[in-house]
Amino acid sequence: IDEGQTGLSTAFDMPSLMGIDSDDRMAEGEVGKEGVAVDTLRDVEILFDGIDLAEISTSFTINPSAPVIYAMYVALADRRGVDRTELRGTLQNDMFKEFIAQKEWVVPPEPSLGLVTDVIEFATEETPSFKPVSVSGYHIREAGSTATQELAFTLADGFAYVEDCLDRGLDVDTFAPQLSFFFNAHNSIFEEVAKFRAARRIYARVMDEWYDASEPAAKQLKFHTQTAGQSLTAQQPLNNVVRVTIQALAGVLGGTQSLHTNSFDEALALPSEKAVRVALRTQQIIAEESGVADIVDPLGGSFAVEALTDEIEADAMAYIEHIRDELGDGSMRAGVLAGIEDGYFQREIQDAAYEYQERVEDGEETVVGVNAYAVEEETEPDLLQVEDRVQEQQRERLADVRAERDDEAVAAALARVREAAVGGENVMPAIVEAVKVEATMGEIMGVFEDEYGSYRETIGAA
């Protein structure tokens, strides 16, 4: 933890993201390469050794297996005697954007939605200071969408989660204040600022008019911003420091509540320590030296920004209403599910990505160092290399857990998870108890795959 930080961001390796254990044959070569490997509660204990859960806010970048990671965090708090109400942080836990853009899933869309809502319901009651979902446009933009598509599809996903919670009988003024959002910040600074401003306006109006939210907190769009990974170039990688600075500034000017700045070498490998520190200092210089954060809406009143905000708002609402009324016959929940199943979102993003790439190749879009201002020779930066022994150590740790745990208790706990899933109960209490007896990530997610089946994407013709 760098001096002055009050939050942690935790990224997981591919096996953990996909809900499989490190000793699964499908995990070969991936353990620890993209982020931290977590198989059991013991790994989470190691991860947070020496960290006071009551004092730190933790962000978890994980989706299909988010209920299990969240359960491990809750179980760790219980084990340490930390009151659940003191836990702060954010769980990404946004499965709709996985089917739309990032393509990591375990079970089909509808049961995935049920698991998301289980987490929201449990968190609202048990960990009211912990945000149980971060509805993520970031990955939609990274897949190639326009700024307007990013905004529209993200809010559509969020409204679909709201509807599913309402269908379950939850009170909008109770659960909605705990919802959070996650946007991309790209290079076009005024377009990005307008996008963030339009997002707040749309969200407040829709929560009020469509879902009858009355509490101000239920109508406030709280969002995190990350600079655009897709914009980073392997050519002349130090140029990325400038790109990230501009993008971070757009996020601050647009009113983001939290910010992640990418490292300049991420187009080449996992970030090096030097690159990570430069990314952190970029944020700190903007916050501490620029003065830009001293004004709530510094570009408010600008004719250009106000006009662009109106334009993006109108275009995004046209998308949102199409998803609800045309695809969902009046239901946003049904519209998003239908749009995933028939490939509507995927086609829209693919078309936008193709059109952008054509402009780059034709020279209509300038990418400095790539299709303009290129150089013949460059110095190769120092890159982070993750050694294979990380996989060996993790598998040894998992083997120790399997040898030492009470297998009968594990079997009983997994049976309880299955019972909850089959019976339509909220599965979170059962998952918390399962991780406490050292059931593994793969074993718990395997229960859901057994009960709900797996999923293969099929995209129909336009």
Buried (B, 14 or more C-beta within 10 A) or exposed (E): EEEEEEEBBBBBBBBBBBBBBBBBEEBEEBBBBBBBBBBBBBBBBEBBEEEEBEEBBBBBBBBBBBBBBBBBBBBBBEEEEBEBEBBBBBBBBBBBBBBBBBEBBBBBBBBBBBBBBBBBBBBBBBBBEBBBBBBBBBBBBBBBBBBBBBBBBBBBBBBBBBBBBBEBEBEBBBBBBBBBBBBBBBBBBBBBBBBBBBBBBBBBEBBEEEBEBEBEEBBBBBBBBBBBBBBBBBBBBBBBBEBBBBBBBBBBBBBBEBBBBBBBBBBBBBBBEBBBEBBBBBBEEBBEEEEEEEEEBBBBEBEEBBEBBBBBBEBBBEBBBBBBEEBBEEBBBBBBBBBBBBBBBBBBBBBBBEEBEEEEEEEEBEBBBBBEEEEEEEEEBEEBEBEEEBBEBBBEBBEEBBEEBEEEBBEBBBEBBBEBBEEEBBBBBBBBBBBBBBBBBBBBBBBBBEEBEEBEEEBEEE
